[in-house]
């Protein structure tokens, strides 16, 4: 059964682990609340710098940039489960003697030898209403599935993939135009506020962890997104393809090919029309507002496009410069 802890000797030593922009508001909230709550951030762990941009220059994570701006020590272990430096990385975390680990989108499953380090457990800020969308891409998965609501769960971590008991949740409706970027920003702020509200109660034993429902139909999974996931399959319905556009904004973007070159679709909308008899899925047809693509069900109107090597532009502007887009078959 899940543990409940007694309050630690103050100040509570917190080790924060996170990587992308989603985790930055959580880090800031912990740092801002520290004086009033009598806890201290002893260090921040984040993923190693990765190649980014056209030049593939090594770039720090959003959390590393934020932690350095706050003057916090930063650790960047290459791995914690395996590899030549994993054991040393775990010992470096242990040497910090944290009372509590707080995790927000760190990007790796923490092994048991890390979870057992803090006396008062490991708390995760997860961007879904668990047990829905356990895994690496809960925000995109929720949009892609057509969910009407999402939220954030504060969870006590165990060795499974987001399977630990839930301490608190907050709900938010999905707007029809929500993207992973817009919904992620909203959930990050809500999760940060919920964490700061929940942690003091958890540390004095005033929160009862609630086990997740593992029954089929309740617990759902999502996996790491890859660039290929953004490829538009025009034999799918227009409604699903429109959700793909929003789910894969900002990365990897929904995309197709035209004239053998990638064409990113940054914004689109569904037209309530059936495919024309003489068209095939993927064929571009003219509309009053510009152009749309034939799908298995309905038309997907193109709103914003980005050709390879060029800036994003309104689809109508693209069409003015490339009128032969109409009639062609994408992909």
C-alpha positions in Angstrom: 0.0 0.0 0.0 1.2 3.6 -0.7 3.2 5.2 2.1 2.2 8.3 4.0 5.1 10.2 5.5 5.6 12.3 8.6 7.0 15.8 8.2 10.8 15.9 7.7 13.1 18.0 9.8 13.0 21.5 8.2 14.2 22.9 5.8 13.0 20.1 3.4 15.8 19.4 0.9 14.2 19.1 -2.6 16.0 17.8 -5.7 14.1 18.8 -8.9 14.3 16.7 -12.1 12.9 18.0 -15.4 13.9 18.9 -19.0 11.5 20.7 -21.4 9.6 24.0 -21.2 6.7 22.3 -19.5 8.9 21.8 -16.4 10.1 25.4 -16.1 6.9 26.8 -14.4 7.1 24.0 -11.9 10.7 24.8 -11.1 9.9 28.5 -10.7 7.0 27.8 -8.4 9.1 25.6 -6.1 11.8 28.3 -6.0 9.4 31.1 -5.4 7.6 29.2 -2.6 10.7 28.1 -0.9 11.0 30.9 1.7 7.4 30.6 2.9 7.4 26.8 2.9 10.8 26.4 4.5 12.1 24.1 1.8 15.2 24.4 -0.3 16.2 23.4 -3.8 19.5 21.7 -3.4 20.0 21.0 -7.1 18.4 20.5 -10.5 18.9 17.4 -12.7 18.1 17.6 -16.4 19.0 15.8 -19.6 22.4 16.4 -21.3 22.7 19.2 -23.9 21.4 18.0 -27.3 22.2 19.0 -30.9 19.5 21.4 -32.2 18.8 23.7 -35.1 20.3 23.6 -38.6 23.8 23.7 -37.3 23.2 20.9 -34.8 24.9 22.9 -32.1 24.7 21.5 -28.6 21.8 23.3 -26.8 20.8 23.2 -23.1 17.4 22.1 -22.0 14.8 24.7 -21.0 15.2 23.6 -17.4 19.0 24.0 -17.4 18.6 27.6 -18.7 16.0 28.3 -16.0 18.0 26.7 -13.2 21.2 28.6 -14.1 19.3 31.8 -14.2 18.1 31.0 -10.6 21.6 30.2 -9.5 20.9 26.6 -8.8 23.4 23.7 -9.2 22.7 21.6 -12.3 23.5 18.0 -12.9 23.2 16.3 -16.3 23.6 12.6 -16.0 23.9 10.7 -19.3 21.9 7.8 -17.8 20.7 6.4 -14.5 19.7 2.9 -15.4 22.7 1.6 -17.4 25.9 2.8 -19.0 29.4 3.3 -17.7 28.5 6.4 -15.7 25.0 5.3 -14.4 26.2 4.1 -11.0 28.3 7.3 -10.4 25.3 9.4 -11.4 23.1 7.7 -8.9 25.6 8.2 -6.2 25.9 11.9 -7.1 22.1 12.2 -6.5 22.4 10.3 -3.3 25.2 12.6 -2.1 22.8 15.5 -2.2 20.8 13.9 0.6 17.4 15.1 -0.7 14.4 14.6 1.5 12.1 14.7 -1.6 12.4 14.4 -5.3 10.1 16.4 -7.5 9.9 15.3 -11.2 8.3 17.1 -14.1 8.8 15.6 -17.6 12.4 14.5 -16.9 12.3 12.2 -19.9 13.5 9.0 -18.4 12.0 6.3 -16.1 13.7 6.5 -12.8 15.1 3.2 -11.5 14.3 1.9 -8.1 17.7 2.8 -6.8 16.9 6.5 -7.4 13.3 6.3 -6.1 14.6 4.9 -2.8 17.0 7.8 -2.2 14.6 10.4 -0.7 13.0 9.6 2.7 9.8 11.3 1.8 9.3 9.9 -1.7 9.3 11.1 -5.3 6.5 13.3 -6.6 5.7 13.6 -10.3 3.8 16.4 -12.1 2.2 14.5 -14.9 0.2 16.3 -17.7 -2.9 14.1 -17.8 -5.8 12.9 -15.7 -4.3 9.6 -14.6 -4.8 6.8 -15.3 -5.4 8.3 -18.7 -2.4 8.8 -20.9 0.5 7.3 -19.0 3.7 7.8 -20.8 5.9 10.3 -22.6 3.4 12.4 -24.7 0.1 12.8 -22.7 -0.7 16.2 -24.0 -0.4 15.3 -27.7 -2.2 12.0 -27.0 -5.2 13.8 -25.4 -5.6 16.2 -28.4 -5.2 13.4 -30.9 -7.8 11.3 -29.2 -10.3 14.2 -29.3 -10.6 14.4 -25.5 -12.9 17.2 -24.3 -10.9 17.6 -21.0 -7.4 17.2 -19.8 -5.6 18.1 -16.6 -2.6 17.5 -14.3 -2.0 14.8 -11.8 0.4 15.0 -8.8 1.5 11.4 -8.4 3.7 9.5 -6.0 6.2 7.7 -8.2 6.8 3.9 -8.3 8.9 1.8 -10.6 6.1 1.6 -13.3 5.3 4.0 -16.1 3.2 6.6 -14.4 1.4 3.9 -12.3 1.9 5.3 -8.8 -1.0 6.6 -6.6 -2.4 10.0 -7.2 -2.2 12.8 -4.6 -4.1 15.5 -6.4 -5.6 16.4 -9.7 -6.8 19.5 -11.5 -9.1 19.5 -14.6 -9.2 21.8 -17.6 -11.4 21.8 -20.7 -9.8 21.5 -24.1 -10.5 24.4 -26.5 -11.3 23.5 -30.1 -8.1 25.2 -31.2 -5.8 23.9 -28.5 -2.4 22.7 -29.7 0.2 20.8 -27.7 2.0 24.1 -27.2 -1.0 26.0 -25.9 -2.4 23.2 -23.8 1.0 22.4 -22.5 1.6 26.0 -21.3 -1.7 26.0 -19.5 -1.2 22.7 -17.8 2.3 23.6 -16.8 1.0 26.6 -14.9 -1.9 24.7 -13.3 0.5 21.8 -12.4 2.9 24.2 -10.7 0.2 25.8 -8.6 -1.3 22.4 -7.7 2.2 21.1 -6.7 2.9 24.0 -4.4 -0.6 23.6 -2.8 -0.2 19.8 -2.4 3.4 19.5 -1.1 3.0 21.1 2.3 0.0 18.9 3.0 1.9 15.8 1.8 4.9 16.5 4.0 2.7 16.6 7.1 0.9 13.4 6.2 -2.4 15.2 5.3 -2.8 13.6 1.9 -4.0 10.1 1.3 -2.6 8.6 -1.9 -5.3 7.2 -4.2 -4.3 4.1 -6.2 -5.0 4.3 -9.9 -7.6 2.3 -11.7 -5.8 -0.2 -13.8 -9.0 -1.7 -15.4 -9.1 -1.8 -19.3 -10.7 1.3 -20.6 -9.5 3.4 -17.7 -5.7 3.2 -18.0 -4.4 4.3 -21.4 -0.8 4.6 -22.7 1.1 6.9 -25.0 4.5 6.6 -26.4 7.4 8.9 -27.3 6.6 11.0 -30.4 8.8 10.6 -33.4 9.1 12.8 -36.5 7.4 10.1 -38.7 4.3 10.3 -36.5 3.5 13.7 -38.1 3.2 12.3 -41.6 -0.4 13.0 -42.9 -2.2 9.9 -44.1 -4.9 11.2 -46.4 -6.9 8.0 -46.2 -7.9 9.1 -42.6 -10.9 11.3 -41.9 -10.4 15.1 -42.0 -11.4 15.4 -38.3 -8.5 13.1 -37.3 -6.0 14.9 -39.5 -7.0 18.3 -38.1 -6.3 16.9 -34.6 -2.9 15.7 -35.8 -2.0 19.2 -36.9 -2.8 20.5 -33.4 -1.3 17.6 -31.5 2.0 17.8 -33.4 2.4 21.6 -32.9 5.2 22.6 -32.2 7.0 19.3 -32.9 7.3 17.4 -35.1 4.6 19.3 -37.0 2.1 17.6 -39.3 3.7 17.2 -42.7 3.3 15.8 -46.1 5.2 16.0 -49.4 4.7 18.0 -52.6 6.9 17.8 -55.6 9.1 15.4 -53.6 9.8 18.0 -50.9 8.4 18.2 -47.3 5.5 20.6 -46.8 4.5 21.3 -43.2 0.9 22.0 -42.3 0.8 24.3 -39.4 -2.9 25.1 -39.2 -5.9 23.5 -40.9 -9.7 23.2 -40.4 -12.3 20.7 -41.3 -14.8 21.5 -44.0 -18.1 19.6 -43.8 -18.0 18.3 -47.3 -17.6 14.8 -48.8 -14.9 13.9 -51.2 -15.6 14.6 -54.9 -16.2 11.6 -57.0 -13.3 12.3 -59.3 -10.7 12.9 -56.6 -8.5 10.6 -54.6 -7.3 11.0 -51.0 -4.6 13.6 -50.8 -5.7 15.5 -53.9 -5.9 19.3 -53.5 -9.1 21.0 -54.5 -10.0 24.7 -54.8 -12.3 26.3 -52.2 -13.7 29.7 -51.8 -11.1 30.5 -49.1 -8.1 28.8 -50.9 -7.5 25.1 -51.0 -8.4 21.9 -49.2 -7.2 18.3 -49.3 -9.5 15.4 -50.0 -9.6 12.8 -47.2 -11.5 9.6 -46.4 -14.2 11.7 -44.9 -14.6 15.5 -45.5 -12.1 18.1 -46.7 -9.2 19.4 -44.7 -8.8 23.1 -45.5 -5.2 24.3 -45.5 -4.7 27.5 -43.4 -1.0 27.9 -42.8 1.8 26.1 -44.6 5.6 26.0 -44.5 7.5 24.8 -47.5 11.0 23.3 -47.1 13.6 26.0 -46.4 11.0 28.8 -46.3 9.1 30.7 -43.7 5.5 29.8 -42.6 2.9 31.5 -44.7 -0.9 31.7 -45.2 -2.0 28.9 -47.5 -3.6 31.4 -49.8 -0.3 33.2 -50.2 1.4 29.9 -51.0 -1.3 29.1 -53.5 -0.8 32.5 -55.3 2.8 31.6 -55.9 2.2 28.0 -56.7 -1.2 27.7 -58.4 -0.4 24.2 -59.6 -0.9 23.0 -56.0 -4.5 22.6 -56.9 -5.1 19.3 -58.6 -1.9 17.8 -57.3 -1.9 14.8 -54.9 0.1 15.4 -51.7 2.2 12.7 -50.2 
